[in-house]
């Protein structure tokens, strides 16, 4: 059965990758649609990164947009002030976000802040950063700071089409999925899952909870910080409103609805929920304003009621059903007497 499992997984991965690569060919003529699908990938990267600290380690982190904003402001400021390429700025933005996460996370984990108190603390970080950047006019301020415009410049990551941003975001998503996979198969991943199940029991068995959670938080923050650099170039400006508590909470919801600790769970949730939300917003908001929010809420409630462990479990059941049918078919062929 193991070769069959690997074959089916490989087929699904290749099919999904082929579809993702071909989407610009189908939607490339509509720049609006390209922005929408790139936005979906943006949420997918953040939710997949969140899975490291939230899904595996069980920490209800709501500060995704704090790290996104730090990465965006680092990249944007370096480009505007010193003409530093965003390809460099986005990496530095990732380190800035990871450093900030280490500073805050060490304090929270040092004093054993967990569960709802950790969620409230991480959510408060977003508002603190938003106010700081609103008052810090040299970097932020109440007025948007626009990145230099170029019709096409690889150095400045400015393009005349949204298609390159789509492929950059797709590459970041693949990296985030790979990092999730490597962590899940490593000793750190086993420790994080143990901490997510029962932190006290894991510590009794010798797991260094503080160090493991801090590593997970920094990896998550780095990935989101790098994504923030692409976000700044995608939309062409930086503003403190990037630090949005609502969007930070939505990232956590996508991780939970997708399936806690399941590598591809947040991606599935994003493809279904964010794509559906953007479709409803673009088609209904003009006629029935905010109706899409009600529909979005109903879908979330149905998922929580009927699939409390996440959307990914539905696909896992389908996958196991397919394997069991294949196995039964092989057994029937083996046991059929020859004439």
N, C-alpha and C positions, 0 to 999 in steps of 0.2 A: 504493500500500500504506500510505502514511503516514496518510491519513484513516481507513483501516480500523483501523490500530493504535490511534489515538487514540480511536476510537469504542468499541472493545472494552475498552480501559483505563478509559474513563469509565463504561461499563456496570458493570464489575466494582467500581469504586470506589463507585458509587451503590448497588449491590446490597449490598455489604458494610456501607456506612453505614446503610442501611435496616434490615438485620438487627440491627446493633448498637443502633440506637435502639429497636427493638421488643423486645429481650430483657427489659427490666423488665416489659413487659406480659405476657410469658409466664411469668416467674419471680417477679414482684413479690409474690405471695402467700407465698412462701417466703423469709424473711429469711436463712436459712442459705445457700440457693443464691445469693442476691444478694451475700453476703459472698464466696463462692467466685468468682463471675465478676468482682467488683471486684478481688479478689486477682490474678486472671489479668491484668487490665488493668494493675495495679500493676507486675507483672513485665514486661509488654509495654512500658510506658513506660521502665523502667530499661534493658531490653535494647536498645530503639530508640535511647535516648540513648547507650548504650555503643557503638553502631555508629559514632558520630562519631570516638571516640578509638581504638577497637579495630578496627572493620571497615575504616574508611578509612585511618587513620594507622598501623595495624598495631601499636599498643601494647597489650600484654596486661595491661590494667588490671583488677585484682581488688578494687578499693576502692569498689564501688558503694554498699555499705551504710554506708561511712564518710560519704559525702555524704548518704545518706538519713537517717542518724542525726543529723547536724548540722542538717539542715533540720527534722527532727522535734523536736529539743530546743530549737531556736531558737523555733519556733512555739509549742510547748507551754509553755516557760518564760515567754514574753511574755504568753501568755494567762493562765496561773496567777498570775503575780506582778503584772502591770500591766493585765490585762484588755484587752490589745491583740488586735484581731480577727485570726483566722487568715488572713483574706484578705490582710492586710498582713504577718503573720508568715511566711507561706509564701514571699512574695517576698524578705523579709529573710533567711529561711533559705537561699534560693537564693544570695543574695549571700555569705552566710557560707560556704557550701559552696564557691562559686567562689573566694572569697578564700583559703580553706585550700588548695584545689587549686593555685592560683597560687603560693602560698608553697612547697608541697612540690614541685610540678612544676618550678618554676624551678631548684631545687637539683638535682633528678634529671637534668633535661635539660642543665643547665649542665655537668655532669660526664659527660655522654654515657651515662647509664644506660639500657640498652635490653634488649629481649627478656626472658630469664628473670629477670635481676636487677631489671628494672623490675616484673615480676609479683610477685616476692618482696617488694620494697619496698612496693608498693601494698597487698599482703595484710597486711603487718606494721602498716600504718597503722590497720587496723580494730582489731586487738588493743590497740594503744597508746591509741586513743580510748576503747575499752571500759573499760580500766583507769582512765584519767583520770576518766571520768564515774562510775565506781563509787566512786571516792574523793572526788569533788567533790560533796558532799552538798547544797550549796546549790542545785545545778542537777540533779544526778543522784542518785547514791546507790544502795544495794542494794535499796531498796524502790520499788515503782512509784509514780509521781506521776500521779494521775488528773486529767484535765481537768474543769472544771466541767460538771455535767450540766444539760442543758436538754432538755425534751421536743421543743421546736422553736425554734431561734434562728438566723436567717440570719447575724446579726452574729458569733456564736460558732461558726458552721459545725457546729452540733449539731442533728441531725434525729432524728425518731422512726422513721425508716426508713433502710435502706441504699441506697435507690434514688437519692437525690441524690448520694451519694458515687460511685455508679457513673457518673453523667453527668459529674461533675467529673473523674473519672479518665479517662473517654472523651475529654473536651475536652483534657486534658493529653497523651493519646496522639496525638490529631490534631495538636496543636502540635509534638510531638516528631517526628512524621512529616514535617510541613511544614518544620521546621528542617533535618532530614536532606536533604530534597529541595533546599532552597535552597542548602545548603552543597555538595551534590554537583554542582550546576550552576554553582557559583561558582569563582573562581580559587583560593580557599582549598581547595575540595574537590579540584581537580586536583592541587594541591600535596600534600595529605594522601595521596591515592591514590599519587602518585609516591613519597612517603616510605615508604608501606606496602610498595611493591614493592621499592625499593632505596634506602635512605636516603643512602648514600654517593654514588650516581650522581645523585640529586636535588640534593644539595648542590653537586656539581660544576657542575650546570646553573644554579645561582644561587638555589635554594630555601633560605630561612631556616628550617631544620628546627626550631630551638628555638622560634622565635616561632609557627610554624604549629601545632606540637604543643601548645604552651601555650594557644593560643586554643581548640583542639579540646577540651582537657582542661577548661578553664573553662566552655565551653558545656555539655559533658556533666555536669559537677558541678552547674551551676546548675539544669538540668532535673531532675536527681535530687534536689537539695536542695528544690526547690519541691514535688516529689512527696512528700518526707518530711513536709512540713507537713500535707498531706492524710492521709497515713498516720497521723499522731498523732491527728487528729480522728476518723478512721475507727475506730480501735481504742480511743480514749478514754483512753489513758495513754501515758507515756513511760518507758522503762527502758533501761539500758545494753546489754541483750541485743539491742537493735536493731542494734548493731554486730556483725554475724554474718559471720564469714569464709566459712562454708559458703554462705550466700545470695549473698554477693559473687561467689564462684566460679561459682555457678549462673547468675548474670546473664551472665557471660562465656561460659559454655557455650551459653546460648541464642543469644547473638550469633554464635558460631562455627557452631553447628549450623544456624542459620537461613541463613547465607551471609554471609561477610565482605564488607562494603561494599555489600551489596544492601539498599536502603532498607527494603523490606517483609519481608526475611528474618527478623530477630529477632521480628517480630510473628507470622509463620507458625509459627516454632518454639515460641513461647510458647503460641499457641492449641492446638497439637497436644500438646506435652509437659507444660506446666503444667496444662492442662485435664485431660489424661489422668491425670496424677499425682494431682490433687485428687479426681478421680472414683474412682480406685483406692483412695486413702487413706480416703475416706468410706464405701466399700462393702466393702473387704477388711480394713482394719486391725482391726476388731472381732473378726473370726473368725480371720484369719491375719495376725497382727501383723507388720508390716514386709515382707510379701510384695510390696507395691506398689513398694518400693525395688528389688527384684530385677527386676520387670517393667520398671520405668523404666530400669534399667541396660541391660537387653537391648535395649530400643528405641533407646537412645543408641548402643549398639555397632553395631546394624544400620544406623543412619543413617550413622555414620562409615565403615562398610565399603562401603556401596553408594552413598552420596551424600556423598563427602568434601568437596565444595565447598558443601554446604548443601542444606537442603530446598527453598529457593527455586529452585534450578536445575531441580528436577523440574517445578515449575509453569512455569518459563520454557520448558522443552522442550515441554510441553503447549500453551502459548500459541503458540510458533513452529509447531507442528504444525497447529494450527487455522488460522493465517494461511496456511500453505503450501497447505492444502486449499482455502481460499477462493480463493487465487490460481489454483490449477489449475482450479477450477470456472469462474472468469471467462475463463481462456484457452480452455477447451473451448467456451464459449458464443461467444466472439469468432471462433474458427476454424471454427465450424460453418457450412457453406455454406447460404445461403438458397434455398428452393425457388421 
